Amino acid sequence: MKFGEVVYGPNLRFMPPAKPSALLRLPPHRLLTGAMRLALERLPTWSLRPFILSFVTT
């Protein structure tokens, strides 16, 4: 066994979804990103968690 395998471990990759969600197809517009920032600053964490995790995992 090589030392690098111990340090880095196996490579894990997630398959991308077959069809991107509607949110991923939205353009990065200034008004939209401003609304997202406002929601992240003001909404409680428990309400944002499912939304954020949907981007982290596939």
CHARMM-style PDB file with segment names, atoms N, HN, CA, C and O in Angstrom:
ATOM      1  N   MET     1       0.849  -1.176   0.000  1.00  0.00      PROA
ATOM      2  CA  MET     1       0.000   0.000   0.000  1.00  0.00      PROA
ATOM      3  C   MET     1       0.895   1.240   0.000  1.00  0.00      PROA
ATOM      4  O   MET     1       1.906   1.292   0.701  1.00  0.00      PROA
ATOM      5  N   LYS     2       0.512   2.223  -0.787  1.00  0.00      PROA
ATOM      6  HN  LYS     2      -0.309   2.182  -1.357  1.00  0.00      PROA
ATOM      7  CA  LYS     2       1.262   3.467  -0.867  1.00  0.00      PROA
ATOM      8  C   LYS     2       0.830   4.404   0.248  1.00  0.00      PROA
ATOM      9  O   LYS     2      -0.296   4.331   0.740  1.00  0.00      PROA
ATOM     10  N   PHE     3       1.734   5.276   0.636  1.00  0.00      PROA
ATOM     11  HN  PHE     3       2.649   5.335   0.237  1.00  0.00      PROA
ATOM     12  CA  PHE     3       1.431   6.212   1.706  1.00  0.00      PROA
ATOM     13  C   PHE     3       0.297   7.166   1.311  1.00  0.00      PROA
ATOM     14  O   PHE     3      -0.512   7.540   2.161  1.00  0.00      PROA
ATOM     15  N   GLY     4       0.227   7.557   0.057  1.00  0.00      PROA
ATOM     16  HN  GLY     4       0.883   7.254  -0.634  1.00  0.00      PROA
ATOM     17  CA  GLY     4      -0.818   8.474  -0.405  1.00  0.00      PROA
ATOM     18  C   GLY     4      -2.217   7.921  -0.220  1.00  0.00      PROA
ATOM     19  O   GLY     4      -3.150   8.683   0.032  1.00  0.00      PROA
ATOM     20  N   GLU     5      -2.383   6.620  -0.339  1.00  0.00      PROA
ATOM     21  HN  GLU     5      -1.625   6.001  -0.544  1.00  0.00      PROA
ATOM     22  CA  GLU     5      -3.696   6.018  -0.163  1.00  0.00      PROA
ATOM     23  C   GLU     5      -4.156   6.120   1.280  1.00  0.00      PROA
ATOM     24  O   GLU     5      -5.351   6.232   1.553  1.00  0.00      PROA
ATOM     25  N   VAL     6      -3.202   6.080   2.201  1.00  0.00      PROA
ATOM     26  HN  VAL     6      -2.231   5.989   1.978  1.00  0.00      PROA
ATOM     27  CA  VAL     6      -3.563   6.196   3.619  1.00  0.00      PROA
ATOM     28  C   VAL     6      -3.988   7.623   3.921  1.00  0.00      PROA
ATOM     29  O   VAL     6      -4.946   7.843   4.662  1.00  0.00      PROA
ATOM     30  N   VAL     7      -3.291   8.584   3.358  1.00  0.00      PROA
ATOM     31  HN  VAL     7      -2.513   8.406   2.756  1.00  0.00      PROA
ATOM     32  CA  VAL     7      -3.567   9.988   3.648  1.00  0.00      PROA
ATOM     33  C   VAL     7      -4.863  10.432   2.979  1.00  0.00      PROA
ATOM     34  O   VAL     7      -5.720  11.037   3.624  1.00  0.00      PROA
ATOM     35  N   TYR     8      -5.010  10.138   1.699  1.00  0.00      PROA
ATOM     36  HN  TYR     8      -4.315   9.647   1.175  1.00  0.00      PROA
ATOM     37  CA  TYR     8      -6.143  10.646   0.944  1.00  0.00      PROA
ATOM     38  C   TYR     8      -7.328   9.689   0.906  1.00  0.00      PROA
ATOM     39  O   TYR     8      -8.459  10.135   0.712  1.00  0.00      PROA
ATOM     40  N   GLY     9      -7.114   8.433   1.078  1.00  0.00      PROA
ATOM     41  HN  GLY     9      -6.196   8.071   1.236  1.00  0.00      PROA
ATOM     42  CA  GLY     9      -8.206   7.473   1.025  1.00  0.00      PROA
ATOM     43  C   GLY     9      -8.708   7.281  -0.398  1.00  0.00      PROA
ATOM     44  O   GLY     9      -8.099   7.782  -1.343  1.00  0.00      PROA
ATOM     45  N   PRO    10      -9.811   6.563  -0.556  1.00  0.00      PROA
ATOM     46  CA  PRO    10     -10.332   6.308  -1.908  1.00  0.00      PROA
ATOM     47  C   PRO    10     -10.992   7.568  -2.471  1.00  0.00      PROA
ATOM     48  O   PRO    10     -11.440   8.437  -1.723  1.00  0.00      PROA
ATOM     49  N   ASN    11     -11.042   7.650  -3.793  1.00  0.00      PROA
ATOM     50  HN  ASN    11     -10.678   6.944  -4.401  1.00  0.00      PROA
ATOM     51  CA  ASN    11     -11.738   8.758  -4.450  1.00  0.00      PROA
ATOM     52  C   ASN    11     -13.225   8.430  -4.508  1.00  0.00      PROA
ATOM     53  O   ASN    11     -13.620   7.361  -4.975  1.00  0.00      PROA
ATOM     54  N   LEU    12     -14.033   9.350  -4.035  1.00  0.00      PROA
ATOM     55  HN  LEU    12     -13.712  10.218  -3.656  1.00  0.00      PROA
ATOM     56  CA  LEU    12     -15.482   9.184  -4.083  1.00  0.00      PROA
ATOM     57  C   LEU    12     -16.055  10.250  -4.999  1.00  0.00      PROA
ATOM     58  O   LEU    12     -15.708  11.426  -4.891  1.00  0.00      PROA
ATOM     59  N   ARG    13     -16.921   9.839  -5.888  1.00  0.00      PROA
ATOM     60  HN  ARG    13     -17.203   8.883  -5.976  1.00  0.00      PROA
ATOM     61  CA  ARG    13     -17.579  10.783  -6.780  1.00  0.00      PROA
ATOM     62  C   ARG    13     -19.061  10.484  -6.790  1.00  0.00      PROA
ATOM     63  O   ARG    13     -19.483   9.329  -6.747  1.00  0.00      PROA
ATOM     64  N   PHE    14     -19.838  11.541  -6.846  1.00  0.00      PROA
ATOM     65  HN  PHE    14     -19.496  12.480  -6.881  1.00  0.00      PROA
ATOM     66  CA  PHE    14     -21.286  11.407  -6.917  1.00  0.00      PROA
ATOM     67  C   PHE    14     -21.722  11.620  -8.355  1.00  0.00      PROA
ATOM     68  O   PHE    14     -21.201  12.486  -9.057  1.00  0.00      PROA
ATOM     69  N   MET    15     -22.664  10.835  -8.774  1.00  0.00      PROA
ATOM     70  HN  MET    15     -23.088  10.131  -8.204  1.00  0.00      PROA
ATOM     71  CA  MET    15     -23.205  10.978 -10.111  1.00  0.00      PROA
ATOM     72  C   MET    15     -24.112  12.208 -10.150  1.00  0.00      PROA
ATOM     73  O   MET    15     -24.925  12.396  -9.245  1.00  0.00      PROA
ATOM     74  N   PRO    16     -23.990  13.042 -11.172  1.00  0.00      PROA
ATOM     75  CA  PRO    16     -24.903  14.188 -11.278  1.00  0.00      PROA
ATOM     76  C   PRO    16     -26.310  13.707 -11.599  1.00  0.00      PROA
ATOM     77  O   PRO    16     -26.480  12.645 -12.198  1.00  0.00      PROA
ATOM     78  N   PRO    17     -27.316  14.475 -11.208  1.00  0.00      PROA
ATOM     79  CA  PRO    17     -28.684  14.065 -11.516  1.00  0.00      PROA
ATOM     80  C   PRO    17     -28.909  14.002 -13.029  1.00  0.00      PROA
ATOM     81  O   PRO    17     -28.279  14.733 -13.793  1.00  0.00      PROA
ATOM     82  N   ALA    18     -29.801  13.133 -13.440  1.00  0.00      PROA
ATOM     83  HN  ALA    18     -30.313  12.539 -12.820  1.00  0.00      PROA
ATOM     84  CA  ALA    18     -30.076  12.967 -14.869  1.00  0.00      PROA
ATOM     85  C   ALA    18     -30.626  14.252 -15.488  1.00  0.00      PROA
ATOM     86  O   ALA    18     -30.303  14.593 -16.625  1.00  0.00      PROA
ATOM     87  N   LYS    19     -31.456  14.955 -14.727  1.00  0.00      PROA
ATOM     88  HN  LYS    19     -31.718  14.678 -13.803  1.00  0.00      PROA
ATOM     89  CA  LYS    19     -32.054  16.191 -15.218  1.00  0.00      PROA
ATOM     90  C   LYS    19     -31.831  17.271 -14.165  1.00  0.00      PROA
ATOM     91  O   LYS    19     -32.236  17.082 -13.018  1.00  0.00      PROA
ATOM     92  N   PRO    20     -31.206  18.391 -14.505  1.00  0.00      PROA
ATOM     93  CA  PRO    20     -30.980  19.442 -13.510  1.00  0.00      PROA
ATOM     94  C   PRO    20     -32.295  20.038 -13.025  1.00  0.00      PROA
ATOM     95  O   PRO    20     -33.257  20.145 -13.785  1.00  0.00      PROA
ATOM     96  N   SER    21     -32.329  20.423 -11.764  1.00  0.00      PROA
ATOM     97  HN  SER    21     -31.547  20.336 -11.146  1.00  0.00      PROA
ATOM     98  CA  SER    21     -33.554  20.992 -11.201  1.00  0.00      PROA
ATOM     99  C   SER    21     -33.782  22.384 -11.771  1.00  0.00      PROA
ATOM    100  O   SER    21     -32.889  22.977 -12.376  1.00  0.00      PROA
ATOM    101  N   ALA    22     -34.988  22.893 -11.569  1.00  0.00      PROA
ATOM    102  HN  ALA    22     -35.713  22.411 -11.077  1.00  0.00      PROA
ATOM    103  CA  ALA    22     -35.331  24.217 -12.071  1.00  0.00      PROA
ATOM    104  C   ALA    22     -34.458  25.289 -11.419  1.00  0.00      PROA
ATOM    105  O   ALA    22     -34.116  26.284 -12.059  1.00  0.00      PROA
ATOM    106  N   LEU    23     -34.101  25.093 -10.164  1.00  0.00      PROA
ATOM    107  HN  LEU    23     -34.378  24.284  -9.644  1.00  0.00      PROA
ATOM    108  CA  LEU    23     -33.259  26.071  -9.474  1.00  0.00      PROA
ATOM    109  C   LEU    23     -31.873  26.168 -10.078  1.00  0.00      PROA
ATOM    110  O   LEU    23     -31.299  27.255 -10.140  1.00  0.00      PROA
ATOM    111  N   LEU    24     -31.330  25.054 -10.521  1.00  0.00      PROA
ATOM    112  HN  LEU    24     -31.796  24.171 -10.471  1.00  0.00      PROA
ATOM    113  CA  LEU    24     -30.009  25.075 -11.124  1.00  0.00      PROA
ATOM    114  C   LEU    24     -30.005  25.735 -12.503  1.00  0.00      PROA
ATOM    115  O   LEU    24     -28.955  26.149 -12.995  1.00  0.00      PROA
ATOM    116  N   ARG    25     -31.166  25.830 -13.114  1.00  0.00      PROA
ATOM    117  HN  ARG    25     -32.019  25.493 -12.714  1.00  0.00      PROA
ATOM    118  CA  ARG    25     -31.257  26.442 -14.440  1.00  0.00      PROA
ATOM    119  C   ARG    25     -31.516  27.945 -14.375  1.00  0.00      PROA
ATOM    120  O   ARG    25     -31.525  28.614 -15.408  1.00  0.00      PROA
ATOM    121  N   LEU    26     -31.730  28.490 -13.161  1.00  0.00      PROA
ATOM    122  HN  LEU    26     -31.723  27.947 -12.321  1.00  0.00      PROA
ATOM    123  CA  LEU    26     -31.971  29.925 -13.034  1.00  0.00      PROA
ATOM    124  C   LEU    26     -30.686  30.707 -13.305  1.00  0.00      PROA
ATOM    125  O   LEU    26     -29.608  30.297 -12.876  1.00  0.00      PROA
ATOM    126  N   PRO    27     -30.799  31.823 -14.010  1.00  0.00      PROA
ATOM    127  CA  PRO    27     -29.593  32.614 -14.271  1.00  0.00      PROA
ATOM    128  C   PRO    27     -29.165  33.364 -13.002  1.00  0.00      PROA
ATOM    129  O   PRO    27     -30.011  33.717 -12.180  1.00  0.00      PROA
ATOM    130  N   PRO    28     -27.876  33.605 -12.840  1.00  0.00      PROA
ATOM    131  CA  PRO    28     -27.404  34.331 -11.660  1.00  0.00      PROA
ATOM    132  C   PRO    28     -27.664  35.832 -11.794  1.00  0.00      PROA
ATOM    133  O   PRO    28     -26.750  36.602 -12.090  1.00  0.00      PROA
ATOM    134  N   HSD    29     -28.883  36.233 -11.579  1.00  0.00      PROA
ATOM    135  HN  HSD    29     -29.626  35.608 -11.339  1.00  0.00      PROA
ATOM    136  CA  HSD    29     -29.284  37.632 -11.717  1.00  0.00      PROA
ATOM    137  C   HSD    29     -29.134  38.357 -10.378  1.00  0.00      PROA
ATOM    138  O   HSD    29     -29.300  37.754  -9.318  1.00  0.00      PROA
ATOM    139  N   ARG    30     -28.822  39.638 -10.431  1.00  0.00      PROA
ATOM    140  HN  ARG    30     -28.686  40.128 -11.293  1.00  0.00      PROA
ATOM    141  CA  ARG    30     -28.581  40.427  -9.228  1.00  0.00      PROA
ATOM    142  C   ARG    30     -29.783  40.432  -8.266  1.00  0.00      PROA
ATOM    143  O   ARG    30     -29.594  40.302  -7.056  1.00  0.00      PROA
ATOM    144  N   LEU    31     -30.991  40.576  -8.774  1.00  0.00      PROA
ATOM    145  HN  LEU    31     -31.144  40.682  -9.756  1.00  0.00      PROA
ATOM    146  CA  LEU    31     -32.173  40.584  -7.906  1.00  0.00      PROA
ATOM    147  C   LEU    31     -32.401  39.221  -7.255  1.00  0.00      PROA
ATOM    148  O   LEU    31     -32.762  39.135  -6.081  1.00  0.00      PROA
ATOM    149  N   LEU    32     -32.191  38.184  -8.014  1.00  0.00      PROA
ATOM    150  HN  LEU    32     -31.898  38.255  -8.967  1.00  0.00      PROA
ATOM    151  CA  LEU    32     -32.380  36.830  -7.495  1.00  0.00      PROA
ATOM    152  C   LEU    32     -31.357  36.504  -6.409  1.00  0.00      PROA
ATOM    153  O   LEU    32     -31.713  35.976  -5.356  1.00  0.00      PROA
ATOM    154  N   THR    33     -30.097  36.816  -6.666  1.00  0.00      PROA
ATOM    155  HN  THR    33     -29.808  37.245  -7.522  1.00  0.00      PROA
ATOM    156  CA  THR    33     -29.070  36.524  -5.664  1.00  0.00      PROA
ATOM    157  C   THR    33     -29.230  37.409  -4.434  1.00  0.00      PROA
ATOM    158  O   THR    33     -28.898  36.986  -3.327  1.00  0.00      PROA
ATOM    159  N   GLY    34     -29.730  38.628  -4.609  1.00  0.00      PROA
ATOM    160  HN  GLY    34     -29.999  38.971  -5.509  1.00  0.00      PROA
ATOM    161  CA  GLY    34     -30.011  39.494  -3.457  1.00  0.00      PROA
ATOM    162  C   GLY    34     -31.109  38.910  -2.582  1.00  0.00      PROA
ATOM    163  O   GLY    34     -31.026  38.954  -1.354  1.00  0.00      PROA
ATOM    164  N   ALA    35     -32.136  38.362  -3.221  1.00  0.00      PROA
ATOM    165  HN  ALA    35     -32.203  38.326  -4.218  1.00  0.00      PROA
ATOM    166  CA  ALA    35     -33.225  37.731  -2.461  1.00  0.00      PROA
ATOM    167  C   ALA    35     -32.723  36.483  -1.733  1.00  0.00      PROA
ATOM    168  O   ALA    35     -33.138  36.203  -0.609  1.00  0.00      PROA
ATOM    169  N   MET    36     -31.831  35.741  -2.382  1.00  0.00      PROA
ATOM    170  HN  MET    36     -31.494  35.969  -3.296  1.00  0.00      PROA
ATOM    171  CA  MET    36     -31.269  34.551  -1.735  1.00  0.00      PROA
ATOM    172  C   MET    36     -30.420  34.943  -0.522  1.00  0.00      PROA
ATOM    173  O   MET    36     -30.489  34.300   0.526  1.00  0.00      PROA
ATOM    174  N   ARG    37     -29.627  35.992  -0.671  1.00  0.00      PROA
ATOM    175  HN  ARG    37     -29.571  36.514  -1.522  1.00  0.00      PROA
ATOM    176  CA  ARG    37     -28.809  36.459   0.453  1.00  0.00      PROA
ATOM    177  C   ARG    37     -29.683  36.915   1.616  1.00  0.00      PROA
ATOM    178  O   ARG    37     -29.390  36.614   2.774  1.00  0.00      PROA
ATOM    179  N   LEU    38     -30.745  37.635   1.312  1.00  0.00      PROA
ATOM    180  HN  LEU    38     -30.982  37.880   0.372  1.00  0.00      PROA
ATOM    181  CA  LEU    38     -31.674  38.099   2.342  1.00  0.00      PROA
ATOM    182  C   LEU    38     -32.312  36.917   3.072  1.00  0.00      PROA
ATOM    183  O   LEU    38     -32.448  36.936   4.295  1.00  0.00      PROA
ATOM    184  N   ALA    39     -32.698  35.901   2.323  1.00  0.00      PROA
ATOM    185  HN  ALA    39     -32.588  35.886   1.329  1.00  0.00      PROA
ATOM    186  CA  ALA    39     -33.291  34.708   2.939  1.00  0.00      PROA
ATOM    187  C   ALA    39     -32.283  34.006   3.835  1.00  0.00      PROA
ATOM    188  O   ALA    39     -32.633  33.565   4.930  1.00  0.00      PROA
ATOM    189  N   LEU    40     -31.034  33.897   3.386  1.00  0.00      PROA
ATOM    190  HN  LEU    40     -30.750  34.255   2.497  1.00  0.00      PROA
ATOM    191  CA  LEU    40     -30.012  33.244   4.208  1.00  0.00      PROA
ATOM    192  C   LEU    40     -29.729  34.010   5.490  1.00  0.00      PROA
ATOM    193  O   LEU    40     -29.406  33.409   6.515  1.00  0.00      PROA
ATOM    194  N   GLU    41     -29.845  35.315   5.442  1.00  0.00      PROA
ATOM    195  HN  GLU    41     -30.107  35.803   4.609  1.00  0.00      PROA
ATOM    196  CA  GLU    41     -29.581  36.137   6.630  1.00  0.00      PROA
ATOM    197  C   GLU    41     -30.745  36.149   7.613  1.00  0.00      PROA
ATOM    198  O   GLU    41     -30.530  36.264   8.819  1.00  0.00      PROA
ATOM    199  N   ARG    42     -31.968  36.031   7.119  1.00  0.00      PROA
ATOM    200  HN  ARG    42     -32.143  35.938   6.139  1.00  0.00      PROA
ATOM    201  CA  ARG    42     -33.129  36.252   7.982  1.00  0.00      PROA
ATOM    202  C   ARG    42     -33.954  35.025   8.343  1.00  0.00      PROA
ATOM    203  O   ARG    42     -34.573  34.994   9.406  1.00  0.00      PROA
ATOM    204  N   LEU    43     -33.976  34.022   7.486  1.00  0.00      PROA
ATOM    205  HN  LEU    43     -33.473  34.048   6.622  1.00  0.00      PROA
ATOM    206  CA  LEU    43     -34.799  32.847   7.759  1.00  0.00      PROA
ATOM    207  C   LEU    43     -34.108  31.930   8.764  1.00  0.00      PROA
ATOM    208  O   LEU    43     -32.879  31.889   8.824  1.00  0.00      PROA
ATOM    209  N   PRO    44     -34.895  31.191   9.559  1.00  0.00      PROA
ATOM    210  CA  PRO    44     -34.276  30.252  10.510  1.00  0.00      PROA
ATOM    211  C   PRO    44     -33.573  29.098   9.789  1.00  0.00      PROA
ATOM    212  O   PRO    44     -33.961  28.694   8.693  1.00  0.00      PROA
ATOM    213  N   THR    45     -32.540  28.591  10.431  1.00  0.00      PROA
ATOM    214  HN  THR    45     -32.225  28.919  11.322  1.00  0.00      PROA
ATOM    215  CA  THR    45     -31.714  27.549   9.823  1.00  0.00      PROA
ATOM    216  C   THR    45     -32.518  26.299   9.492  1.00  0.00      PROA
ATOM    217  O   THR    45     -32.293  25.680   8.452  1.00  0.00      PROA
ATOM    218  N   TRP    46     -33.441  25.923  10.351  1.00  0.00      PROA
ATOM    219  HN  TRP    46     -33.623  26.426  11.196  1.00  0.00      PROA
ATOM    220  CA  TRP    46     -34.190  24.686  10.119  1.00  0.00      PROA
ATOM    221  C   TRP    46     -34.989  24.754   8.816  1.00  0.00      PROA
ATOM    222  O   TRP    46     -35.224  23.723   8.186  1.00  0.00      PROA
ATOM    223  N   SER    47     -35.407  25.952   8.406  1.00  0.00      PROA
ATOM    224  HN  SER    47     -35.215  26.789   8.918  1.00  0.00      PROA
ATOM    225  CA  SER    47     -36.179  26.050   7.163  1.00  0.00      PROA
ATOM    226  C   SER    47     -35.278  26.043   5.928  1.00  0.00      PROA
ATOM    227  O   SER    47     -35.723  25.668   4.844  1.00  0.00      PROA
ATOM    228  N   LEU    48     -34.019  26.453   6.080  1.00  0.00      PROA
ATOM    229  HN  LEU    48     -33.658  26.758   6.961  1.00  0.00      PROA
ATOM    230  CA  LEU    48     -33.099  26.501   4.942  1.00  0.00      PROA
ATOM    231  C   LEU    48     -32.323  25.212   4.740  1.00  0.00      PROA
ATOM    232  O   LEU    48     -31.836  24.947   3.641  1.00  0.00      PROA
ATOM    233  N   ARG    49     -32.204  24.420   5.773  1.00  0.00      PROA
ATOM    234  HN  ARG    49     -32.600  24.635   6.666  1.00  0.00      PROA
ATOM    235  CA  ARG    49     -31.371  23.221   5.705  1.00  0.00      PROA
ATOM    236  C   ARG    49     -31.737  22.267   4.555  1.00  0.00      PROA
ATOM    237  O   ARG    49     -30.841  21.865   3.813  1.00  0.00      PROA
ATOM    238  N   PRO    50     -33.002  21.888   4.377  1.00  0.00      PROA
ATOM    239  CA  PRO    50     -33.324  20.969   3.266  1.00  0.00      PROA
ATOM    240  C   PRO    50     -32.975  21.561   1.900  1.00  0.00      PROA
ATOM    241  O   PRO    50     -32.532  20.842   1.004  1.00  0.00      PROA
ATOM    242  N   PHE    51     -33.174  22.858   1.744  1.00  0.00      PROA
ATOM    243  HN  PHE    51     -33.534  23.442   2.471  1.00  0.00      PROA
ATOM    244  CA  PHE    51     -32.869  23.519   0.484  1.00  0.00      PROA
ATOM    245  C   PHE    51     -31.367  23.489   0.210  1.00  0.00      PROA
ATOM    246  O   PHE    51     -30.948  23.171  -0.903  1.00  0.00      PROA
ATOM    247  N   ILE    52     -30.568  23.812   1.199  1.00  0.00      PROA
ATOM    248  HN  ILE    52     -30.908  24.070   2.104  1.00  0.00      PROA
ATOM    249  CA  ILE    52     -29.112  23.844   1.026  1.00  0.00      PROA
ATOM    250  C   ILE    52     -28.560  22.439   0.817  1.00  0.00      PROA
ATOM    251  O   ILE    52     -27.672  22.241  -0.012  1.00  0.00      PROA
ATOM    252  N   LEU    53     -29.071  21.470   1.555  1.00  0.00      PROA
ATOM    253  HN  LEU    53     -29.792  21.631   2.229  1.00  0.00      PROA
ATOM    254  CA  LEU    53     -28.580  20.095   1.407  1.00  0.00      PROA
ATOM    255  C   LEU    53     -28.911  19.516   0.028  1.00  0.00      PROA
ATOM    256  O   LEU    53     -28.211  18.623  -0.449  1.00  0.00      PROA
ATOM    257  N   SER    54     -29.951  20.007  -0.603  1.00  0.00      PROA
ATOM    258  HN  SER    54     -30.519  20.733  -0.216  1.00  0.00      PROA
ATOM    259  CA  SER    54     -30.271  19.495  -1.939  1.00  0.00      PROA
ATOM    260  C   SER    54     -29.192  19.877  -2.960  1.00  0.00      PROA
ATOM    261  O   SER    54     -29.065  19.219  -3.993  1.00  0.00      PROA
ATOM    262  N   PHE    55     -28.423  20.918  -2.687  1.00  0.00      PROA
ATOM    263  HN  PHE    55     -28.526  21.452  -1.848  1.00  0.00      PROA
ATOM    264  CA  PHE    55     -27.320  21.291  -3.568  1.00  0.00      PROA
ATOM    265  C   PHE    55     -26.048  20.546  -3.216  1.00  0.00      PROA
ATOM    266  O   PHE    55     -25.189  20.351  -4.076  1.00  0.00      PROA
ATOM    267  N   VAL    56     -25.912  20.128  -1.967  1.00  0.00      PROA
ATOM    268  HN  VAL    56     -26.610  20.288  -1.269  1.00  0.00      PROA
ATOM    269  CA  VAL    56     -24.685  19.490  -1.512  1.00  0.00      PROA
ATOM    270  C   VAL    56     -24.635  18.029  -1.934  1.00  0.00      PROA
ATOM    271  O   VAL    56     -23.582  17.534  -2.336  1.00  0.00      PROA
ATOM    272  N   THR    57     -25.755  17.341  -1.847  1.00  0.00      PROA
ATOM    273  HN  THR    57     -26.611  17.742  -1.520  1.00  0.00      PROA
ATOM    274  CA  THR    57     -25.789  15.909  -2.178  1.00  0.00      PROA
ATOM    275  C   THR    57     -26.607  15.688  -3.428  1.00  0.00      PROA
ATOM    276  O   THR    57     -27.493  16.474  -3.765  1.00  0.00      PROA
ATOM    277  N   THR    58     -26.290  14.600  -4.110  1.00  0.00      PROA
ATOM    278  HN  THR    58     -25.570  13.962  -3.836  1.00  0.00      PROA
ATOM    279  CA  THR    58     -27.082  14.267  -5.311  1.00  0.00      PROA
ATOM    280  C   THR    58     -27.722  12.919  -5.123  1.00  0.00      PROA
ATOM    281  OT1 THR    58     -28.431  12.444  -6.010  1.00  0.00      PROA
TER     282      THR     58
END
